[in-house]
């Protein structure tokens, strides 16, 4: 009997203790606007004690624990909150304020003048796979970017011509380091390709203006490329095509912390030219050989060391009719080129808030050119170093400070043989020490409003001048998918290389940008519209002497629309550019539209993937109104226009997985309907004769078989087209 009483008393005491230990917790959970948030889950961590807020954000529940506990409040779309409190049995009032969480769907980003083309950004316009599957691109990064608004359809000269700027006004950046010679060496009246494969890069930022203070020496545009990190697996590639062959291998160590790879390629156009007639008479059909090495190593969970090295040799020779000759005399141009580019970068997180980026690169480009009367050897070397330190402020804001140094050597030697008894030698070398520093901050006033403030200072010992370039951008998010941005900036650039050898070297050229952008981007659609005004000052003029008295402007409208959903299995985009530009520079007597600019430019890219057939197809149509050219018989300087530019390119790729081998059979045809294309005209000295400048052939044909061992890209192709 006594035992039962003791047990009963013990149960009563324990029950009483439980009642005493209970604590009532209540309050109201609000957002930053002091509005109640319904549906918030709030509980004592690692227990079942908790509750949910009502429609007004109020909650109340009882906790049975005692001592120090952690309260946790969670809600989709908001940052979770944790709060340590002590439970003593007395009522507790707790009314936290929740902040909206940060993600790519609801955070504003700087977009004025910037087009993302990466594997990672949700707001990406193009991916690397888009570049190689765009019919008109022929696997060239710049060829694909010409389908975007702001870019001009220039076929007789290499480079990316953007918003009234020359091809040299766009700078190419790889992992923060300037590429001195991103295109194959110039050939008269023939555009050359870019040197780098699009699959080398995981991110591409094509700035049509108003770009970051991190970069300089590009008055119109910057093409910033970010190389791949460690590959997913070890793989090998083999390529066989109508123009050449290539092999490559990338090895990933078992711990997946290090990789190394190489590729070799050889191109010989002799067989192709024997089948497809060319307008120029080739004394030596183009031949190219080259390769690359890469090394990647993780230095920590957040750090990586990357090396990329590239080399290429090229050889070609052409003869063209001398328009000043009446007896059929032909001009000779033979080119032998060696190009080397190396890039070493290191990225590491320092603590919770700091990120360090360090880079160094070296490049050299040697051209040996032979004409009827001259032999020219030209060399350009660039050595550079760069350091950037970034610090996070809060969840979104960031401050960047950095500096870069470039040592440039440019030289040429001319051996001129005007007759058998006279030889003239001329050698000129120039050197420049260029130093730049910058500071920039992205300040998120809210997750819907961001302000970028930056300034860049530059100094050139060759020009003997220092300049300061302020830049700013502001962006506001209108809704989940829409935002508006504005950008302003000043941009300086050294004169083109040829003018650096003049006795009187001109100073910095300058452009000032004003850009207003509206865009709407979701998972399947992209709509961008941008108006801009660009003012040129201090352009190089050669009218009387070499000065900086040139000037000009460019203004217009860019529109881009991409749709991956409305038509099943179809991905298409349309771009349109309206450009009003004039400049007075070089030997121009007045302000006129330059010969590389067209008032209206439009492109349609259409892609269709047939899943059951494993077949990818594409079509690109490009249009541009006539461009100005100089006619010495017309007193209205640059008053004539070429015919309109129209071209259609088509391509197809058949994908097949054969064991461990992923095979792609690709076919493409440029200007498939054979439209006549005239880029400009060359006139004789007396103005009595002229010849059209156009492509080397009416059409370009390509057939290639690409084999990849250990890497299956079929899912990537399918995902990219759905």
CORHUKA-V779992 format. One record per backbone hydrogen bond with DSSP energy under -0.5 kcal/mol. CO is the residue of the C=O (numbers start at 1). NH is the residue of the N-H. E is the energy in kcal/mol with one decimal. If there is no record, write none. Layout:
co=CO nh=NH e=E
co=CO nh=NH e=E
//
This chain:
co=1 nh=5 e=-2.0
co=2 nh=6 e=-2.3
co=3 nh=7 e=-2.1
co=4 nh=8 e=-2.5
co=5 nh=9 e=-2.7
co=6 nh=10 e=-2.2
co=7 nh=11 e=-2.2
co=8 nh=12 e=-2.2
co=9 nh=13 e=-2.5
co=10 nh=14 e=-2.5
co=11 nh=15 e=-2.5
co=12 nh=16 e=-2.5
co=13 nh=17 e=-2.6
co=14 nh=18 e=-2.2
co=15 nh=19 e=-2.0
co=16 nh=20 e=-2.5
co=17 nh=21 e=-1.9
co=18 nh=22 e=-0.9
co=19 nh=22 e=-0.6
co=23 nh=25 e=-0.5
co=23 nh=63 e=-3.2
co=24 nh=92 e=-3.0
co=25 nh=61 e=-2.3
co=26 nh=94 e=-2.7
co=27 nh=59 e=-2.1
co=28 nh=30 e=-0.5
co=29 nh=37 e=-2.4
co=30 nh=98 e=-2.9
co=31 nh=34 e=-2.0
co=35 nh=31 e=-2.2
co=36 nh=38 e=-0.6
co=37 nh=40 e=-0.7
co=40 nh=42 e=-0.5
co=40 nh=53 e=-1.9
co=41 nh=74 e=-2.6
co=42 nh=51 e=-3.0
co=43 nh=45 e=-0.6
co=43 nh=72 e=-2.8
co=44 nh=47 e=-1.6
co=49 nh=44 e=-2.7
co=51 nh=42 e=-2.7
co=53 nh=39 e=-1.7
co=54 nh=57 e=-2.0
co=57 nh=29 e=-2.7
co=58 nh=54 e=-2.5
co=59 nh=27 e=-1.8
co=61 nh=25 e=-3.1
co=63 nh=23 e=-3.0
co=67 nh=87 e=-3.0
co=69 nh=71 e=-0.5
co=69 nh=85 e=-2.3
co=70 nh=45 e=-3.4
co=71 nh=83 e=-2.4
co=72 nh=43 e=-2.2
co=73 nh=81 e=-2.3
co=74 nh=41 e=-2.3
co=75 nh=78 e=-2.1
co=77 nh=101 e=-2.1
co=81 nh=73 e=-2.5
co=83 nh=71 e=-3.4
co=85 nh=69 e=-2.8
co=85 nh=87 e=-0.5
co=86 nh=88 e=-0.6
co=87 nh=67 e=-2.4
co=92 nh=26 e=-2.2
co=92 nh=94 e=-0.5
co=96 nh=30 e=-1.8
co=96 nh=98 e=-0.5
co=99 nh=79 e=-3.1
co=101 nh=103 e=-0.5
co=103 nh=106 e=-1.1
co=103 nh=107 e=-0.8
co=111 nh=114 e=-2.1
co=113 nh=208 e=-2.4
co=113 nh=209 e=-0.9
co=114 nh=116 e=-0.5
co=115 nh=206 e=-2.7
co=116 nh=125 e=-3.0
co=116 nh=126 e=-1.1
co=121 nh=124 e=-1.2
co=127 nh=130 e=-0.8
co=127 nh=131 e=-1.4
co=128 nh=132 e=-1.6
co=129 nh=133 e=-1.4
co=131 nh=134 e=-0.8
co=131 nh=139 e=-0.5
co=133 nh=135 e=-0.6
co=134 nh=137 e=-1.4
co=134 nh=138 e=-0.8
co=135 nh=138 e=-0.5
co=137 nh=140 e=-1.7
co=139 nh=198 e=-0.5
co=140 nh=144 e=-1.8
co=141 nh=145 e=-2.2
co=142 nh=146 e=-1.5
co=144 nh=147 e=-1.7
co=145 nh=148 e=-1.8
co=148 nh=151 e=-1.3
co=150 nh=163 e=-2.4
co=152 nh=154 e=-1.4
co=153 nh=155 e=-0.6
co=155 nh=191 e=-1.2
co=159 nh=161 e=-0.7
co=160 nh=162 e=-0.6
co=161 nh=152 e=-2.4
co=162 nh=165 e=-1.7
co=166 nh=169 e=-1.2
co=167 nh=160 e=-0.7
co=167 nh=170 e=-1.0
co=169 nh=171 e=-0.5
co=169 nh=220 e=-1.9
co=169 nh=221 e=-1.8
co=171 nh=223 e=-3.2
co=172 nh=179 e=-2.6
co=173 nh=175 e=-0.5
co=173 nh=225 e=-3.5
co=174 nh=177 e=-2.2
co=177 nh=174 e=-3.0
co=178 nh=180 e=-0.6
co=179 nh=182 e=-0.5
co=182 nh=195 e=-2.6
co=187 nh=190 e=-2.1
co=190 nh=187 e=-0.8
co=193 nh=184 e=-2.3
co=197 nh=200 e=-1.4
co=198 nh=201 e=-1.4
co=200 nh=228 e=-2.2
co=202 nh=119 e=-2.9
co=203 nh=226 e=-2.6
co=204 nh=117 e=-2.8
co=204 nh=206 e=-0.6
co=205 nh=207 e=-0.8
co=205 nh=224 e=-2.6
co=206 nh=115 e=-1.9
co=206 nh=208 e=-0.6
co=207 nh=222 e=-1.2
co=212 nh=215 e=-1.4
co=221 nh=171 e=-1.9
co=222 nh=207 e=-2.9
co=222 nh=224 e=-0.7
co=223 nh=173 e=-3.0
co=223 nh=225 e=-0.6
co=224 nh=205 e=-2.8
co=225 nh=175 e=-3.1
co=226 nh=202 e=-2.5
co=226 nh=203 e=-1.6
co=235 nh=250 e=-3.1
co=236 nh=709 e=-3.4
co=237 nh=248 e=-2.3
co=238 nh=707 e=-3.3
co=239 nh=246 e=-2.3
co=240 nh=705 e=-3.3
co=243 nh=268 e=-2.0
co=244 nh=241 e=-2.7
co=245 nh=266 e=-2.8
co=246 nh=239 e=-3.0
co=247 nh=264 e=-2.8
co=248 nh=237 e=-2.7
co=249 nh=262 e=-2.3
co=250 nh=235 e=-2.5
co=250 nh=252 e=-0.5
co=251 nh=253 e=-0.5
co=251 nh=260 e=-1.8
co=253 nh=256 e=-2.1
co=257 nh=298 e=-3.0
co=258 nh=253 e=-2.8
co=259 nh=296 e=-2.7
co=260 nh=251 e=-3.3
co=261 nh=294 e=-2.4
co=262 nh=249 e=-2.5
co=263 nh=292 e=-2.1
co=264 nh=247 e=-2.5
co=265 nh=290 e=-2.2
co=266 nh=245 e=-2.4
co=267 nh=288 e=-2.7
co=269 nh=273 e=-2.9
co=270 nh=274 e=-1.5
co=271 nh=275 e=-0.7
co=272 nh=275 e=-1.1
co=272 nh=276 e=-2.5
co=275 nh=277 e=-0.6
co=280 nh=282 e=-0.8
co=281 nh=283 e=-0.6
co=281 nh=319 e=-3.1
co=284 nh=317 e=-2.4
co=286 nh=269 e=-2.3
co=287 nh=315 e=-1.9
co=288 nh=267 e=-3.4
co=289 nh=313 e=-3.0
co=290 nh=265 e=-2.5
co=291 nh=311 e=-2.4
co=292 nh=263 e=-1.7
co=293 nh=309 e=-2.7
co=294 nh=261 e=-2.3
co=295 nh=307 e=-2.6
co=296 nh=259 e=-2.7
co=297 nh=305 e=-2.9
co=303 nh=299 e=-1.3
co=303 nh=300 e=-1.1
co=304 nh=347 e=-2.4
co=305 nh=297 e=-2.2
co=306 nh=345 e=-2.7
co=307 nh=295 e=-2.1
co=308 nh=343 e=-2.4
co=309 nh=293 e=-2.4
co=310 nh=341 e=-2.7
co=311 nh=291 e=-2.1
co=312 nh=339 e=-2.7
co=313 nh=289 e=-2.2
co=314 nh=337 e=-2.5
co=315 nh=287 e=-2.1
co=316 nh=335 e=-2.8
co=317 nh=283 e=-1.3
co=317 nh=284 e=-1.8
co=318 nh=333 e=-2.3
co=319 nh=281 e=-1.8
co=320 nh=331 e=-3.8
co=321 nh=323 e=-0.8
co=322 nh=325 e=-2.1
co=329 nh=322 e=-2.9
co=331 nh=320 e=-1.9
co=333 nh=318 e=-2.9
co=334 nh=370 e=-2.4
co=335 nh=316 e=-2.2
co=336 nh=368 e=-2.6
co=337 nh=314 e=-2.0
co=338 nh=366 e=-2.8
co=339 nh=312 e=-2.2
co=340 nh=364 e=-2.2
co=341 nh=310 e=-3.2
co=342 nh=362 e=-1.4
co=343 nh=308 e=-2.6
co=344 nh=360 e=-2.4
co=345 nh=306 e=-2.8
co=346 nh=358 e=-2.7
co=347 nh=304 e=-2.3
co=348 nh=356 e=-3.3
co=349 nh=351 e=-0.7
co=350 nh=354 e=-1.4
co=353 nh=392 e=-2.8
co=354 nh=350 e=-2.6
co=355 nh=390 e=-2.9
co=356 nh=348 e=-2.2
co=357 nh=388 e=-2.7
co=358 nh=346 e=-2.8
co=359 nh=386 e=-2.6
co=360 nh=344 e=-3.0
co=361 nh=384 e=-2.4
co=362 nh=342 e=-2.3
co=363 nh=382 e=-2.4
co=364 nh=340 e=-2.5
co=365 nh=367 e=-0.5
co=365 nh=380 e=-2.1
co=366 nh=338 e=-2.1
co=367 nh=369 e=-0.5
co=367 nh=378 e=-2.9
co=368 nh=336 e=-1.9
co=369 nh=376 e=-3.4
co=370 nh=334 e=-2.1
co=373 nh=417 e=-3.4
co=374 nh=371 e=-3.1
co=375 nh=415 e=-2.6
co=376 nh=369 e=-3.0
co=376 nh=378 e=-0.5
co=377 nh=413 e=-2.1
co=378 nh=367 e=-2.9
co=379 nh=411 e=-2.4
co=380 nh=365 e=-2.1
co=381 nh=409 e=-2.3
co=382 nh=363 e=-1.9
co=383 nh=407 e=-3.2
co=384 nh=361 e=-2.1
co=385 nh=405 e=-2.4
co=386 nh=359 e=-2.8
co=387 nh=403 e=-2.1
co=388 nh=357 e=-2.8
co=389 nh=401 e=-2.2
co=390 nh=355 e=-2.4
co=391 nh=399 e=-2.4
co=393 nh=397 e=-0.9
co=397 nh=393 e=-3.1
co=398 nh=442 e=-2.5
co=399 nh=391 e=-2.6
co=400 nh=440 e=-2.9
co=401 nh=389 e=-3.0
co=402 nh=438 e=-2.6
co=403 nh=387 e=-2.3
co=404 nh=436 e=-2.4
co=405 nh=385 e=-2.2
co=406 nh=408 e=-0.6
co=406 nh=434 e=-3.0
co=407 nh=383 e=-2.4
co=408 nh=432 e=-2.1
co=409 nh=381 e=-2.9
co=410 nh=430 e=-3.0
co=411 nh=379 e=-2.8
co=412 nh=428 e=-2.5
co=413 nh=377 e=-2.5
co=414 nh=416 e=-0.6
co=414 nh=426 e=-2.0
co=415 nh=375 e=-1.8
co=415 nh=417 e=-0.5
co=416 nh=418 e=-0.6
co=416 nh=424 e=-2.7
co=419 nh=422 e=-1.7
co=422 nh=419 e=-0.8
co=424 nh=416 e=-3.1
co=426 nh=414 e=-2.9
co=428 nh=412 e=-2.3
co=430 nh=410 e=-2.3
co=432 nh=408 e=-2.6
co=432 nh=434 e=-0.6
co=433 nh=461 e=-1.7
co=434 nh=406 e=-2.8
co=435 nh=459 e=-2.2
co=436 nh=404 e=-2.7
co=437 nh=457 e=-2.9
co=438 nh=402 e=-2.4
co=439 nh=455 e=-2.1
co=440 nh=400 e=-3.8
co=441 nh=443 e=-0.7
co=441 nh=453 e=-2.2
co=442 nh=398 e=-2.0
co=442 nh=444 e=-0.7
co=443 nh=445 e=-1.0
co=443 nh=451 e=-2.5
co=446 nh=449 e=-0.8
co=447 nh=108 e=-2.2
co=448 nh=477 e=-2.8
co=449 nh=445 e=-1.5
co=449 nh=446 e=-1.6
co=450 nh=475 e=-2.4
co=451 nh=443 e=-3.6
co=451 nh=453 e=-0.5
co=452 nh=473 e=-2.2
co=453 nh=441 e=-2.4
co=454 nh=471 e=-2.9
co=455 nh=439 e=-1.9
co=456 nh=469 e=-3.6
co=457 nh=437 e=-2.1
co=458 nh=467 e=-2.6
co=459 nh=435 e=-2.3
co=460 nh=464 e=-1.2
co=460 nh=465 e=-1.5
co=465 nh=460 e=-2.0
co=467 nh=458 e=-2.6
co=468 nh=470 e=-0.6
co=469 nh=456 e=-2.0
co=470 nh=490 e=-1.6
co=471 nh=454 e=-2.7
co=472 nh=488 e=-3.0
co=473 nh=452 e=-3.4
co=474 nh=486 e=-2.7
co=475 nh=450 e=-2.4
co=476 nh=478 e=-0.6
co=476 nh=484 e=-2.6
co=481 nh=521 e=-2.3
co=482 nh=478 e=-1.3
co=482 nh=479 e=-1.7
co=483 nh=519 e=-2.3
co=484 nh=476 e=-2.9
co=485 nh=517 e=-3.1
co=486 nh=474 e=-2.6
co=487 nh=515 e=-2.4
co=488 nh=472 e=-2.9
co=489 nh=513 e=-2.7
co=491 nh=511 e=-2.4
co=492 nh=217 e=-0.9
co=493 nh=509 e=-3.1
co=496 nh=499 e=-1.4
co=496 nh=500 e=-0.5
co=497 nh=500 e=-1.6
co=498 nh=501 e=-1.0
co=499 nh=502 e=-0.9
co=503 nh=505 e=-0.7
co=509 nh=493 e=-2.0
co=510 nh=537 e=-2.7
co=511 nh=491 e=-2.7
co=512 nh=535 e=-2.4
co=513 nh=489 e=-1.6
co=514 nh=533 e=-2.4
co=515 nh=487 e=-2.4
co=516 nh=531 e=-2.3
co=517 nh=485 e=-3.0
co=518 nh=529 e=-2.6
co=519 nh=483 e=-2.1
co=520 nh=527 e=-2.4
co=524 nh=564 e=-2.5
co=525 nh=522 e=-2.5
co=526 nh=562 e=-2.5
co=527 nh=520 e=-2.7
co=528 nh=560 e=-2.7
co=529 nh=518 e=-2.7
co=530 nh=558 e=-2.9
co=531 nh=516 e=-2.7
co=532 nh=556 e=-1.7
co=533 nh=514 e=-1.9
co=534 nh=536 e=-0.5
co=534 nh=554 e=-2.4
co=535 nh=512 e=-2.3
co=536 nh=552 e=-1.5
co=537 nh=510 e=-2.5
co=539 nh=550 e=-2.5
co=540 nh=586 e=-3.3
co=541 nh=547 e=-2.4
co=545 nh=544 e=-0.6
co=545 nh=547 e=-0.9
co=547 nh=541 e=-2.5
co=550 nh=538 e=-0.5
co=550 nh=539 e=-1.8
co=551 nh=584 e=-3.2
co=552 nh=536 e=-2.8
co=553 nh=582 e=-1.8
co=554 nh=534 e=-3.4
co=555 nh=580 e=-3.1
co=556 nh=532 e=-1.8
co=557 nh=578 e=-3.0
co=558 nh=530 e=-2.6
co=559 nh=576 e=-2.5
co=560 nh=528 e=-2.6
co=561 nh=574 e=-2.9
co=562 nh=526 e=-2.1
co=563 nh=572 e=-2.0
co=566 nh=568 e=-0.5
co=567 nh=570 e=-2.4
co=569 nh=609 e=-1.7
co=571 nh=607 e=-2.5
co=572 nh=563 e=-2.6
co=573 nh=605 e=-2.8
co=574 nh=561 e=-2.6
co=575 nh=603 e=-2.2
co=576 nh=559 e=-2.6
co=577 nh=579 e=-0.5
co=577 nh=601 e=-2.1
co=578 nh=557 e=-1.7
co=579 nh=581 e=-0.5
co=580 nh=555 e=-2.3
co=582 nh=553 e=-2.7
co=583 nh=585 e=-0.5
co=583 nh=592 e=-1.6
co=584 nh=551 e=-1.8
co=585 nh=588 e=-3.0
co=586 nh=542 e=-2.9
co=586 nh=543 e=-0.7
co=592 nh=583 e=-2.7
co=594 nh=597 e=-1.6
co=594 nh=628 e=-0.5
co=597 nh=628 e=-0.6
co=599 nh=579 e=-2.7
co=600 nh=625 e=-2.2
co=601 nh=577 e=-2.9
co=602 nh=623 e=-2.9
co=603 nh=575 e=-2.4
co=604 nh=621 e=-2.9
co=605 nh=573 e=-2.2
co=606 nh=619 e=-2.7
co=607 nh=571 e=-2.5
co=608 nh=610 e=-0.5
co=608 nh=617 e=-2.7
co=609 nh=611 e=-0.9
co=610 nh=614 e=-0.9
co=610 nh=615 e=-1.9
co=611 nh=614 e=-0.7
co=614 nh=655 e=-3.0
co=615 nh=610 e=-3.3
co=616 nh=653 e=-2.9
co=617 nh=608 e=-2.3
co=618 nh=651 e=-2.2
co=619 nh=606 e=-3.2
co=620 nh=649 e=-2.8
co=621 nh=604 e=-2.7
co=622 nh=647 e=-1.8
co=623 nh=602 e=-2.6
co=624 nh=645 e=-3.3
co=627 nh=642 e=-2.2
co=629 nh=631 e=-0.6
co=629 nh=640 e=-0.9
co=630 nh=632 e=-0.5
co=631 nh=634 e=-2.1
co=633 nh=635 e=-0.6
co=635 nh=637 e=-1.2
co=636 nh=639 e=-1.9
co=640 nh=629 e=-1.3
co=644 nh=646 e=-0.6
co=645 nh=624 e=-1.9
co=647 nh=622 e=-2.5
co=648 nh=672 e=-2.9
co=649 nh=620 e=-2.7
co=650 nh=669 e=-2.6
co=651 nh=618 e=-2.5
co=652 nh=667 e=-2.7
co=653 nh=616 e=-3.0
co=653 nh=655 e=-0.5
co=654 nh=665 e=-2.3
co=656 nh=658 e=-0.6
co=656 nh=663 e=-3.3
co=657 nh=659 e=-0.6
co=658 nh=661 e=-2.2
co=660 nh=662 e=-0.5
co=660 nh=710 e=-1.9
co=661 nh=658 e=-3.6
co=661 nh=663 e=-0.6
co=662 nh=708 e=-2.5
co=663 nh=656 e=-2.5
co=664 nh=666 e=-0.7
co=664 nh=706 e=-2.9
co=665 nh=654 e=-2.5
co=666 nh=704 e=-2.6
co=667 nh=652 e=-2.6
co=668 nh=702 e=-2.2
co=669 nh=650 e=-2.2
co=670 nh=700 e=-1.1
co=671 nh=674 e=-1.9
co=680 nh=693 e=-2.8
co=682 nh=691 e=-2.3
co=684 nh=687 e=-1.6
co=689 nh=684 e=-2.7
co=691 nh=682 e=-2.8
co=692 nh=694 e=-0.6
co=693 nh=679 e=-3.4
co=693 nh=680 e=-1.1
co=696 nh=279 e=-3.7
co=700 nh=670 e=-2.9
co=702 nh=668 e=-2.4
co=703 nh=242 e=-1.8
co=704 nh=666 e=-3.1
co=705 nh=240 e=-2.4
co=706 nh=664 e=-2.4
co=707 nh=238 e=-2.4
co=708 nh=662 e=-3.3
co=708 nh=710 e=-0.6
co=709 nh=236 e=-2.0
co=711 nh=713 e=-0.7
co=713 nh=717 e=-2.3
co=714 nh=718 e=-2.6
co=715 nh=719 e=-3.1
co=716 nh=720 e=-2.0
co=717 nh=721 e=-0.9
co=718 nh=721 e=-0.9
co=719 nh=722 e=-1.2
//
